[in-house]
């Protein structure tokens, strides 16, 4: 794990006593989610401790936590390796995401406020501008903010926790569906339907269109995978 950049760039919290495990866990998680630590990479405690300037204890604890999250796999004799997402994993991921996103939209419609609708409209405008500019990475960024806002508006801490795990898994996929032809426009249409249903307070419709949005995203994701672009 050497190169032009180091794992230390992912450290946000302090590695002082009492915070070292949290900081180490956050750094390693972000390194995996951003692809700095790629699927199949072996993680050796001594190397990680040296790069992050911590002892082996917080590294060991961090790897245990990340194993529980499914980001790494601890083997009996060989050590710890960054896990990869297979095609079956992607299908399973979106099967869960579809229902969670549906619940999120339903609860957001239930707890809607004028401020929420205004924020959703603003994000939709920014996503439209990014599509007009032909910037799929910017579209993907605005898309994440859109879904995070809906989750926050759902006002359900359990749902929020599960959705964070789903977002972490989706971030591990090497690219965004918005690189696919016409996905920027169809994605915008699907978001428009979600905003309108939430604004109307129609909980069942909001859930329905949000789930349709996820099914469409999965379809695009699978096509990209079969074409070798994800």
C-alpha positions in Angstrom: 0.0 0.0 0.0 2.6 2.5 -1.1 2.4 5.0 -3.8 2.1 8.7 -4.5 -0.7 9.1 -1.9 -1.1 7.5 1.5 -4.0 6.2 3.5 -3.3 9.1 5.9 -5.1 11.4 3.4 -8.4 9.8 4.6 -7.9 10.6 8.3 -10.4 13.1 9.5 -10.7 12.4 13.2 -7.8 12.5 15.6 -5.8 9.3 16.3 -5.3 10.3 19.9 -6.1 7.8 22.7 -9.9 7.1 22.8 -10.4 8.2 19.2 -7.9 6.1 17.3 -10.2 3.2 16.5 -13.0 5.6 15.2 -10.5 7.6 13.1 -8.8 4.4 11.7 -12.2 2.8 10.9 -13.4 6.0 9.1 -10.2 6.3 7.1 -10.2 2.7 6.0 -13.9 2.7 5.1 -13.5 5.8 3.0 -10.4 4.4 1.3 -12.5 1.3 0.3 -15.6 3.2 -0.7 -13.6 5.6 -3.0 -11.7 2.7 -4.5 -8.3 3.7 -3.1 -8.2 0.2 -1.6 -9.5 -1.9 -4.4 -11.4 -5.3 -4.2 -8.9 -8.1 -3.7 -6.4 -5.9 -1.9 -4.8 -7.6 1.1 -4.8 -5.5 4.3 -1.9 -6.2 6.6 -2.1 -4.8 10.1 1.5 -3.7 10.3 1.4 -1.8 7.0 -1.9 -0.1 7.9 -0.6 0.9 11.3 2.5 2.4 9.8 0.6 4.4 7.2 -2.0 5.7 9.6 0.6 6.2 12.4 -1.4 4.2 15.0 -0.7 1.0 16.9 -2.0 -2.3 15.7 -4.8 -2.4 18.2 -7.1 0.3 16.5 -6.3 -1.3 13.1 -7.4 -4.7 14.4 -10.6 -3.2 15.8 -11.2 -1.3 12.6 -10.9 -4.4 10.5 -13.3 -6.2 12.7 -15.9 -3.4 12.3 -15.4 -3.3 8.5 -15.8 -7.1 8.4 -19.1 -6.7 10.1 -20.1 -4.2 7.5 -19.1 -6.6 4.7 -16.4 -4.3 3.3 -13.5 -6.7 4.1 -13.2 -10.5 4.7 -11.1 -11.9 7.5 -9.6 -15.3 6.7 -8.3 -17.7 9.2 -4.7 -17.9 7.9 -4.1 -15.5 5.1 -5.3 -12.3 6.7 -7.9 -9.6 5.6 -8.9 -8.8 2.0 -11.1 -6.1 0.6 -14.3 -7.8 -0.7 -15.7 -7.4 -4.2 -19.4 -7.1 -5.3 -20.5 -9.8 -7.8 -23.4 -9.5 -10.2 -25.5 -11.5 -7.7 -24.4 -9.0 -5.0 -25.6 -6.1 -7.1 -29.0 -7.7 -7.7 -29.3 -8.5 -3.9 -28.3 -4.9 -3.1 -30.9 -3.3 -5.3 -33.6 -5.8 -4.1 -33.1 -4.3 -0.6 -32.6 -0.7 -1.8 -35.8 -0.8 -3.8 -37.9 -1.3 -0.7 -35.9 1.0 1.5 -36.1 3.8 -1.0 -39.8 3.2 -1.3 -40.2 3.5 2.4 -38.1 6.6 2.5 -40.2 8.4 -0.1 -43.4 7.3 1.6 -42.3 8.7 5.0 -41.0 11.9 3.3 -44.4 12.4 1.8 -45.9 11.9 5.3 -43.6 14.4 6.9 -43.3 16.8 4.0 -42.8 20.5 4.6 -42.6 23.5 2.2 -38.9 23.7 3.0 -38.4 20.1 1.9 -40.1 20.6 -1.4 -38.1 23.7 -2.0 -34.9 21.8 -1.3 -35.9 18.9 -3.6 -36.7 21.4 -6.4 -33.4 23.1 -6.0 -31.5 19.8 -6.2 -33.6 18.8 -9.3 -32.6 22.1 -10.9 -28.9 21.5 -10.2 -29.2 17.9 -11.5 -30.8 19.3 -14.7 -28.0 21.8 -15.1 -25.5 19.0 -14.7 -27.3 17.0 -17.3 -27.4 19.9 -19.7 -23.6 20.3 -19.2 -23.1 16.6 -19.9 -21.4 16.0 -16.5 -22.4 12.5 -15.2 -20.2 12.8 -12.1 -21.9 16.0 -11.1 -25.3 14.4 -11.8 -24.4 11.5 -9.6 -23.3 13.8 -6.8 -26.6 15.7 -6.9 -28.4 12.4 -7.1 -26.8 11.3 -3.8 -27.8 14.5 -2.2 -31.4 14.1 -3.4 -31.7 10.7 -1.9 -30.0 11.7 1.3 -32.4 14.6 1.7 -35.4 12.3 1.3 -34.0 9.9 3.9 -33.5 12.8 6.3 -37.0 14.0 5.7 -38.4 10.5 6.4 -37.5 11.2 10.1 -36.8 7.5 10.9 -33.5 6.8 12.6 -33.6 3.1 11.8 -34.3 3.7 8.1 -31.5 6.2 8.1 -29.1 3.7 9.5 -30.0 1.0 6.9 -29.8 3.6 4.1 -26.3 4.6 5.1 -25.2 0.9 4.7 -26.9 0.8 1.3 -25.2 4.0 0.2 -21.9 2.6 1.3 -22.5 -0.5 -0.8 -23.5 1.5 -3.9 -20.5 3.7 -3.6 -18.3 0.7 -4.0 -19.5 0.2 -7.5 -16.8 1.5 -9.8 -18.9 4.0 -11.8 -22.3 5.7 -11.9 -25.3 4.7 -14.0 -25.4 8.3 -15.2 -22.6 7.3 -17.7 -25.2 5.2 -19.5 -26.9 6.7 -22.6 -30.0 8.8 -21.8 -29.9 7.8 -18.1 -29.5 11.5 -17.1 -32.9 12.3 -18.7 -34.8 9.3 -17.6 -33.4 9.7 -14.1 -34.6 13.3 -14.0 -38.1 12.2 -15.1 -38.1 9.6 -12.3 -37.0 12.2 -9.7 -39.7 14.6 -11.0 -42.4 11.9 -10.3 -41.0 11.4 -6.8 -41.0 15.2 -6.0 -44.6 15.6 -7.3 -45.8 12.6 -5.2 -44.0 13.8 -2.0 -45.3 17.4 -2.6 -48.9 16.1 -2.9 -48.5 14.1 0.2 -49.5 10.9 -1.7 -47.6 8.3 0.4 -48.5 5.3 -1.7 -47.6 7.0 -5.0 -44.4 8.3 -3.6 -43.4 4.8 -2.5 -44.5 3.3 -5.9 -42.5 5.8 -8.1 -39.4 5.5 -5.8 -39.4 1.8 -6.2 -39.8 2.1 -9.9 -36.9 4.5 -9.9 -34.7 1.8 -8.2 -35.9 -0.9 -10.6 -34.9 1.3 -13.5 -31.5 2.0 -11.9 -30.9 -1.7 -11.5 -31.8 -2.4 -15.1 -29.2 0.1 -16.2 -26.6 -1.1 -13.7 -27.0 -4.7 -15.0 -26.7 -3.7 -18.6 -23.5 -1.8 -17.7 -22.1 -4.8 -15.9 -22.8 -7.1 -18.8 -21.0 -4.7 -21.1 -18.1 -4.6 -18.8 -18.5 -0.9 -17.8 -19.3 -1.4 -14.1 
